[in-house]
């Protein structure tokens, strides 16, 4: 529980400090005028859109589950999704969300390997859509973005994500070669991570070897048995990101700003890519400052801080609020989340319970 509390407090502190900085740098008399004219119905509509996105995400997960022959109740999957976004929001690089969702699918009688395939499949669908859209976003925003520092961050994030995508594809084709390379690297650096006995290193290598085999097998399950689910998964992925990105449009309309939907969507695609890099809990700090940098291209300075606050409140703080409540209801014992956060992707499983 102490680790859980520290992560939550750290995420909130970094996020609040970043937002405060943005507000201080952009606040003026025009901000007060904009706040007096704010149309709350649009902000409320944006919040409803975000809640709706949970159910779209749930429909995607359920489609992938059914394609592999597992029929989990829809509302149960939505609860799993919301608990996952809460865990992701308080863990560095959002790594806690996927392990928690995998574990909760496993508790709903989906074998661990297939639960892994479902969650990894979702991440790959997101990555495919975002990076397929990236060239169009760069084309739309290229003429109006001229910050070389941002260009460096964007290129770094794009390079890392593209490398990861190529790595996954190569892994599917040549799993043993990739596994041998990874194990070789770990074997070299393991002694430098602290005092390790030969038995401990051997055990670590065995665990990693087993998890890599599971990961590879899980992906092939989805690609072979879950093709229909992938089709519906992509449909719901497009719908999910459309609803998520449209929230910014509604926020700006609430601030009496009529935005270009195309530019607003392109800006958020770039922001999603930038947020791949950070190692802070829930991308706190990078998300706020990155949003301020990108949104400043098409959002007037007096309402920039308010826009960032509203956007972050709906896409992040709402996840923590609703996710925390649902996690208490579903998990009941918060030590489970704390354990998963501490281990990230380390799960104990019995061989007979695998695929």
DODREN-847356 format. One record per residue (C-alpha): x, z, y; residue in three letters. Coordinates in pm, whole numbers, plus 50000, padded with zeros to 5 digits. Example, Ala and Ser with C-alpha at 12.3 -4.5 7.8 and 13.67 -1.06 7.14 Angstrom:
<sites>
+-------+-------+-------+------+
!    xx !    zz !    yy ! rest !
+-------+-------+-------+------+
! 51230 ! 50780 ! 49550 !  ala !
! 51367 ! 50714 ! 49894 !  ser !
+-------+-------+-------+------+
</sites>
This chain:
<sites>
+-------+-------+-------+------+
!    xx !    zz !    yy ! rest !
+-------+-------+-------+------+
! 50000 ! 50000 ! 50000 !  unk !
! 50286 ! 50076 ! 50240 !  unk !
! 50430 ! 49726 ! 50193 !  unk !
! 50086 ! 49574 ! 50246 !  unk !
! 50035 ! 49770 ! 50568 !  unk !
! 50380 ! 49680 ! 50701 !  unk !
! 50323 ! 49309 ! 50638 !  unk !
! 49984 ! 49318 ! 50807 !  unk !
! 50113 ! 49511 ! 51109 !  unk !
! 50415 ! 49283 ! 51135 !  unk !
! 50203 ! 48968 ! 51125 !  unk !
! 49963 ! 49100 ! 51389 !  unk !
! 50247 ! 49217 ! 51615 !  unk !
! 50433 ! 48884 ! 51606 !  unk !
! 50114 ! 48689 ! 51663 !  unk !
! 49995 ! 48912 ! 51949 !  unk !
! 50336 ! 48902 ! 52119 !  unk !
! 50345 ! 48523 ! 52099 !  unk !
! 49995 ! 48488 ! 52239 !  unk !
! 50075 ! 48733 ! 52519 !  unk !
! 50377 ! 48522 ! 52613 !  unk !
! 50168 ! 48205 ! 52625 !  unk !
! 49901 ! 48375 ! 52838 !  unk !
! 50157 ! 48517 ! 53082 !  unk !
! 50316 ! 48177 ! 53131 !  unk !
! 49988 ! 47990 ! 53182 !  unk !
! 49752 ! 48240 ! 53347 !  unk !
! 49638 ! 48163 ! 53702 !  unk !
! 49323 ! 48160 ! 53912 !  unk !
! 49199 ! 47856 ! 53722 !  unk !
! 49196 ! 48062 ! 53403 !  unk !
! 48950 ! 48309 ! 53556 !  unk !
! 48724 ! 48024 ! 53665 !  unk !
! 48734 ! 47873 ! 53316 !  unk !
! 48647 ! 48207 ! 53155 !  unk !
! 48344 ! 48244 ! 53383 !  unk !
! 48219 ! 47902 ! 53276 !  unk !
! 48287 ! 47942 ! 52904 !  unk !
! 48008 ! 47821 ! 52677 !  unk !
! 47993 ! 48073 ! 52397 !  unk !
! 47763 ! 47859 ! 52183 !  unk !
! 48050 ! 47617 ! 52120 !  unk !
! 48286 ! 47901 ! 52026 !  unk !
! 48021 ! 48034 ! 51787 !  unk !
! 47978 ! 47685 ! 51640 !  unk !
! 48353 ! 47668 ! 51584 !  unk !
! 48344 ! 48002 ! 51401 !  unk !
! 48061 ! 47874 ! 51181 !  unk !
! 48267 ! 47564 ! 51105 !  unk !
! 48553 ! 47785 ! 50988 !  unk !
! 48325 ! 47987 ! 50761 !  unk !
! 48185 ! 47658 ! 50627 !  unk !
! 48541 ! 47551 ! 50542 !  unk !
! 48565 ! 47836 ! 50288 !  unk !
! 48272 ! 47687 ! 50098 !  unk !
! 48420 ! 47336 ! 50109 !  unk !
! 48745 ! 47475 ! 49972 !  unk !
! 48544 ! 47656 ! 49705 !  unk !
! 48373 ! 47329 ! 49609 !  unk !
! 48716 ! 47166 ! 49571 !  unk !
! 48846 ! 47444 ! 49347 !  unk !
! 48530 ! 47438 ! 49137 !  unk !
! 48556 ! 47061 ! 49094 !  unk !
! 48910 ! 47098 ! 48962 !  unk !
! 48803 ! 47384 ! 48734 !  unk !
! 48514 ! 47183 ! 48588 !  unk !
! 48738 ! 46880 ! 48532 !  unk !
! 48946 ! 47097 ! 48299 !  unk !
! 48637 ! 47234 ! 48123 !  unk !
! 48592 ! 47569 ! 48302 !  unk !
! 48269 ! 47652 ! 48482 !  unk !
! 48331 ! 47946 ! 48716 !  unk !
! 48044 ! 48053 ! 48940 !  unk !
! 48063 ! 47891 ! 49283 !  unk !
! 48029 ! 48213 ! 49485 !  unk !
! 48295 ! 48378 ! 49270 !  unk !
! 48535 ! 48095 ! 49353 !  unk !
! 48455 ! 48130 ! 49724 !  unk !
! 48542 ! 48501 ! 49697 !  unk !
! 48871 ! 48407 ! 49532 !  unk !
! 48945 ! 48158 ! 49812 !  unk !
! 48879 ! 48411 ! 50087 !  unk !
! 49090 ! 48677 ! 49915 !  unk !
! 49367 ! 48419 ! 49885 !  unk !
! 49369 ! 48330 ! 50254 !  unk !
! 49396 ! 48699 ! 50337 !  unk !
! 49701 ! 48740 ! 50112 !  unk !
! 49851 ! 48421 ! 50258 !  unk !
! 49799 ! 48553 ! 50610 !  unk !
! 50016 ! 48860 ! 50559 !  unk !
! 50297 ! 48719 ! 50346 !  unk !
! 50610 ! 48532 ! 50461 !  unk !
! 50556 ! 48155 ! 50452 !  unk !
! 50204 ! 48231 ! 50320 !  unk !
! 50342 ! 48258 ! 49965 !  unk !
! 50100 ! 48532 ! 49858 !  unk !
! 49784 ! 48320 ! 49857 !  unk !
! 49856 ! 48094 ! 49561 !  unk !
! 49972 ! 48366 ! 49316 !  unk !
! 49666 ! 48576 ! 49395 !  unk !
! 49425 ! 48286 ! 49342 !  unk !
! 49597 ! 48192 ! 49015 !  unk !
! 49570 ! 48550 ! 48892 !  unk !
! 49204 ! 48581 ! 48989 !  unk !
! 49119 ! 48252 ! 48815 !  unk !
! 49299 ! 48391 ! 48511 !  unk !
! 49079 ! 48702 ! 48530 !  unk !
! 48780 ! 48464 ! 48522 !  unk !
! 48887 ! 48338 ! 48178 !  unk !
! 49092 ! 48035 ! 48283 !  unk !
! 49425 ! 48027 ! 48095 !  unk !
! 49720 ! 48100 ! 48317 !  unk !
! 49875 ! 47756 ! 48279 !  unk !
! 49555 ! 47576 ! 48372 !  unk !
! 49487 ! 47810 ! 48663 !  unk !
! 49835 ! 47722 ! 48786 !  unk !
! 49755 ! 47351 ! 48751 !  unk !
! 49440 ! 47393 ! 48960 !  unk !
! 49609 ! 47576 ! 49246 !  unk !
! 49919 ! 47353 ! 49246 !  unk !
! 49685 ! 47052 ! 49239 !  unk !
! 49514 ! 47177 ! 49554 !  unk !
! 49847 ! 47213 ! 49735 !  unk !
! 49950 ! 46862 ! 49631 !  unk !
! 49619 ! 46718 ! 49756 !  unk !
! 49672 ! 46889 ! 50092 !  unk !
! 50030 ! 46764 ! 50111 !  unk !
! 49931 ! 46408 ! 50022 !  unk !
! 49660 ! 46394 ! 50288 !  unk !
! 49867 ! 46553 ! 50565 !  unk !
! 50175 ! 46341 ! 50505 !  unk !
! 49973 ! 46025 ! 50459 !  unk !
! 49822 ! 46099 ! 50802 !  unk !
! 50153 ! 46194 ! 50963 !  unk !
! 50261 ! 45838 ! 51062 !  unk !
! 49931 ! 45786 ! 51244 !  unk !
! 49963 ! 46123 ! 51417 !  unk !
! 50317 ! 46039 ! 51528 !  unk !
! 50199 ! 45701 ! 51656 !  unk !
! 49916 ! 45857 ! 51856 !  unk !
! 50125 ! 46144 ! 51994 !  unk !
! 50459 ! 45965 ! 52016 !  unk !
! 50415 ! 45837 ! 52371 !  unk !
! 50302 ! 46170 ! 52512 !  unk !
! 50534 ! 46409 ! 52327 !  unk !
! 50886 ! 46404 ! 52468 !  unk !
! 51022 ! 46751 ! 52388 !  unk !
! 51344 ! 46702 ! 52191 !  unk !
! 51336 ! 47061 ! 52057 !  unk !
! 50993 ! 47000 ! 51912 !  unk !
! 51114 ! 46671 ! 51767 !  unk !
! 51392 ! 46858 ! 51584 !  unk !
! 51148 ! 47112 ! 51437 !  unk !
! 50905 ! 46837 ! 51337 !  unk !
! 51174 ! 46626 ! 51174 !  unk !
! 51310 ! 46931 ! 50990 !  unk !
! 50964 ! 47025 ! 50860 !  unk !
! 50886 ! 46665 ! 50765 !  unk !
! 51220 ! 46628 ! 50590 !  unk !
! 51176 ! 46949 ! 50389 !  unk !
! 50821 ! 46862 ! 50288 !  unk !
! 50911 ! 46504 ! 50199 !  unk !
! 51207 ! 46628 ! 49993 !  unk !
! 50976 ! 46873 ! 49813 !  unk !
! 50727 ! 46593 ! 49739 !  unk !
! 51000 ! 46366 ! 49599 !  unk !
! 51135 ! 46661 ! 49402 !  unk !
! 50793 ! 46720 ! 49242 !  unk !
! 50760 ! 46353 ! 49147 !  unk !
! 51108 ! 46347 ! 48997 !  unk !
! 51033 ! 46670 ! 48815 !  unk !
! 50733 ! 46507 ! 48650 !  unk !
! 50948 ! 46219 ! 48531 !  unk !
! 51271 ! 46404 ! 48446 !  unk !
! 51181 ! 46771 ! 48391 !  unk !
! 51484 ! 46867 ! 48183 !  unk !
! 51736 ! 46725 ! 48430 !  unk !
! 51575 ! 46906 ! 48725 !  unk !
! 51548 ! 47229 ! 48528 !  unk !
! 51915 ! 47216 ! 48429 !  unk !
! 52019 ! 47164 ! 48791 !  unk !
! 51807 ! 47457 ! 48913 !  unk !
! 51931 ! 47688 ! 48639 !  unk !
! 52291 ! 47588 ! 48714 !  unk !
! 52247 ! 47672 ! 49083 !  unk !
! 52082 ! 48006 ! 49005 !  unk !
! 52352 ! 48095 ! 48754 !  unk !
! 52618 ! 48042 ! 49023 !  unk !
! 52446 ! 48239 ! 49299 !  unk !
! 52285 ! 48518 ! 49093 !  unk !
! 52597 ! 48743 ! 49101 !  unk !
! 52604 ! 48724 ! 49482 !  unk !
! 52249 ! 48862 ! 49512 !  unk !
! 52364 ! 49208 ! 49408 !  unk !
! 52512 ! 49373 ! 49103 !  unk !
! 52374 ! 49207 ! 48794 !  unk !
! 52468 ! 49261 ! 48431 !  unk !
! 52497 ! 48966 ! 48196 !  unk !
! 52177 ! 49077 ! 48023 !  unk !
! 51988 ! 49089 ! 48353 !  unk !
! 52106 ! 48742 ! 48452 !  unk !
! 52016 ! 48609 ! 48106 !  unk !
! 51668 ! 48762 ! 48135 !  unk !
! 51623 ! 48614 ! 48483 !  unk !
! 51727 ! 48269 ! 48359 !  unk !
! 51485 ! 48297 ! 48067 !  unk !
! 51197 ! 48388 ! 48299 !  unk !
! 51273 ! 48102 ! 48539 !  unk !
! 51310 ! 47855 ! 48250 !  unk !
! 50969 ! 47958 ! 48114 !  unk !
! 50797 ! 47936 ! 48453 !  unk !
! 50942 ! 47589 ! 48520 !  unk !
! 50813 ! 47466 ! 48185 !  unk !
! 50473 ! 47610 ! 48266 !  unk !
! 50472 ! 47447 ! 48610 !  unk !
! 50558 ! 47104 ! 48469 !  unk !
! 50303 ! 47133 ! 48190 !  unk !
! 50035 ! 47245 ! 48437 !  unk !
! 50082 ! 46942 ! 48658 !  unk !
! 50053 ! 46703 ! 48365 !  unk !
! 49734 ! 46874 ! 48252 !  unk !
! 49573 ! 46805 ! 48586 !  unk !
! 49698 ! 46446 ! 48602 !  unk !
! 49584 ! 46368 ! 48247 !  unk !
! 49271 ! 46574 ! 48184 !  unk !
! 49158 ! 46636 ! 48540 !  unk !
! 49148 ! 46285 ! 48690 !  unk !
! 48780 ! 46311 ! 48781 !  unk !
! 48846 ! 46646 ! 48940 !  unk !
! 49130 ! 46497 ! 49145 !  unk !
! 48890 ! 46236 ! 49285 !  unk !
! 48640 ! 46498 ! 49396 !  unk !
! 48927 ! 46722 ! 49499 !  unk !
! 49052 ! 46458 ! 49744 !  unk !
! 48699 ! 46408 ! 49879 !  unk !
! 48664 ! 46779 ! 49952 !  unk !
! 49021 ! 46792 ! 50087 !  unk !
! 48938 ! 46528 ! 50349 !  unk !
! 48615 ! 46709 ! 50435 !  unk !
! 48792 ! 47045 ! 50456 !  unk !
! 49059 ! 46931 ! 50701 !  unk !
! 48805 ! 46740 ! 50909 !  unk !
! 48600 ! 47057 ! 50952 !  unk !
! 48912 ! 47264 ! 51022 !  unk !
! 49047 ! 47024 ! 51283 !  unk !
! 48709 ! 46985 ! 51455 !  unk !
! 48713 ! 47354 ! 51546 !  unk !
! 48964 ! 47284 ! 51824 !  unk !
! 48734 ! 47015 ! 51963 !  unk !
! 48447 ! 47265 ! 51979 !  unk !
! 48669 ! 47527 ! 52144 !  unk !
! 48770 ! 47284 ! 52417 !  unk !
! 48408 ! 47182 ! 52470 !  unk !
! 48329 ! 47550 ! 52512 !  unk !
! 48591 ! 47560 ! 52788 !  unk !
! 48425 ! 47259 ! 52959 !  unk !
! 48702 ! 47026 ! 52844 !  unk !
! 48597 ! 46700 ! 52681 !  unk !
! 48883 ! 46622 ! 52443 !  unk !
! 48979 ! 46307 ! 52259 !  unk !
! 48892 ! 46380 ! 51896 !  unk !
! 49167 ! 46145 ! 51780 !  unk !
! 49435 ! 46322 ! 51988 !  unk !
! 49307 ! 46668 ! 51888 !  unk !
! 49326 ! 46575 ! 51519 !  unk !
! 49670 ! 46414 ! 51554 !  unk !
! 49804 ! 46721 ! 51735 !  unk !
! 49686 ! 46952 ! 51459 !  unk !
! 49838 ! 46734 ! 51187 !  unk !
! 50174 ! 46773 ! 51363 !  unk !
! 50114 ! 47147 ! 51395 !  unk !
! 50040 ! 47183 ! 51023 !  unk !
! 50372 ! 47013 ! 50947 !  unk !
! 50560 ! 47239 ! 51190 !  unk !
! 50406 ! 47549 ! 51031 !  unk !
! 50563 ! 47459 ! 50696 !  unk !
! 50902 ! 47582 ! 50820 !  unk !
! 50842 ! 47945 ! 50928 !  unk !
! 50915 ! 48244 ! 50705 !  unk !
! 50708 ! 48488 ! 50912 !  unk !
! 50383 ! 48632 ! 50771 !  unk !
! 50104 ! 48378 ! 50815 !  unk !
! 50339 ! 48162 ! 51030 !  unk !
! 50289 ! 48416 ! 51311 !  unk !
! 50484 ! 48328 ! 51622 !  unk !
! 50558 ! 47969 ! 51524 !  unk !
! 50187 ! 47887 ! 51505 !  unk !
! 50109 ! 48024 ! 51852 !  unk !
! 50414 ! 47882 ! 52027 !  unk !
! 50387 ! 47553 ! 51838 !  unk !
! 50020 ! 47524 ! 51932 !  unk !
! 50099 ! 47596 ! 52298 !  unk !
! 50367 ! 47325 ! 52298 !  unk !
! 50154 ! 47058 ! 52131 !  unk !
! 49821 ! 47143 ! 52293 !  unk !
! 49980 ! 47141 ! 52640 !  unk !
! 49993 ! 46763 ! 52612 !  unk !
! 49615 ! 46732 ! 52643 !  unk !
! 49499 ! 47079 ! 52753 !  unk !
! 49526 ! 47186 ! 53119 !  unk !
! 49762 ! 47477 ! 53184 !  unk !
! 49496 ! 47722 ! 53315 !  unk !
! 49302 ! 47711 ! 52987 !  unk !
! 49599 ! 47664 ! 52751 !  unk !
! 49638 ! 48036 ! 52677 !  unk !
! 49265 ! 48080 ! 52619 !  unk !
! 49262 ! 47777 ! 52391 !  unk !
! 49549 ! 47911 ! 52180 !  unk !
! 49386 ! 48256 ! 52159 !  unk !
! 49051 ! 48110 ! 52051 !  unk !
! 49207 ! 47870 ! 51802 !  unk !
! 49426 ! 48139 ! 51645 !  unk !
! 49140 ! 48391 ! 51640 !  unk !
! 48923 ! 48154 ! 51440 !  unk !
! 49186 ! 48008 ! 51207 !  unk !
! 49393 ! 48321 ! 51145 !  unk !
! 49241 ! 48650 ! 51260 !  unk !
! 48906 ! 48557 ! 51106 !  unk !
! 49086 ! 48500 ! 50775 !  unk !
! 49235 ! 48849 ! 50796 !  unk !
! 48903 ! 49009 ! 50891 !  unk !
! 48677 ! 48838 ! 50638 !  unk !
! 48951 ! 48816 ! 50376 !  unk !
! 49030 ! 49186 ! 50403 !  unk !
! 48666 ! 49277 ! 50356 !  unk !
! 48619 ! 49045 ! 50058 !  unk !
! 48947 ! 49159 ! 49903 !  unk !
! 48825 ! 49518 ! 49909 !  unk !
! 48501 ! 49408 ! 49745 !  unk !
! 48653 ! 49181 ! 49483 !  unk !
! 48985 ! 49341 ! 49401 !  unk !
! 48882 ! 49700 ! 49481 !  unk !
! 49231 ! 49824 ! 49402 !  unk !
! 49457 ! 49703 ! 49685 !  unk !
! 49761 ! 49790 ! 49471 !  unk !
! 49696 ! 49457 ! 49295 !  unk !
! 49752 ! 49261 ! 49617 !  unk !
! 50054 ! 49475 ! 49698 !  unk !
! 50201 ! 49401 ! 49355 !  unk !
! 50139 ! 49028 ! 49386 !  unk !
! 50287 ! 49018 ! 49736 !  unk !
! 50597 ! 49199 ! 49619 !  unk !
! 50655 ! 48970 ! 49324 !  unk !
! 50516 ! 48652 ! 49486 !  unk !
! 50512 ! 48427 ! 49182 !  unk !
! 50626 ! 48662 ! 48905 !  unk !
! 50345 ! 48709 ! 48658 !  unk !
! 50366 ! 48867 ! 48315 !  unk !
! 50180 ! 48664 ! 48051 !  unk !
! 50159 ! 48652 ! 47673 !  unk !
! 50252 ! 48322 ! 47502 !  unk !
! 49924 ! 48309 ! 47311 !  unk !
! 49728 ! 48320 ! 47638 !  unk !
! 49897 ! 48016 ! 47781 !  unk !
! 49778 ! 47660 ! 47764 !  unk !
+-------+-------+-------+------+
</sites>
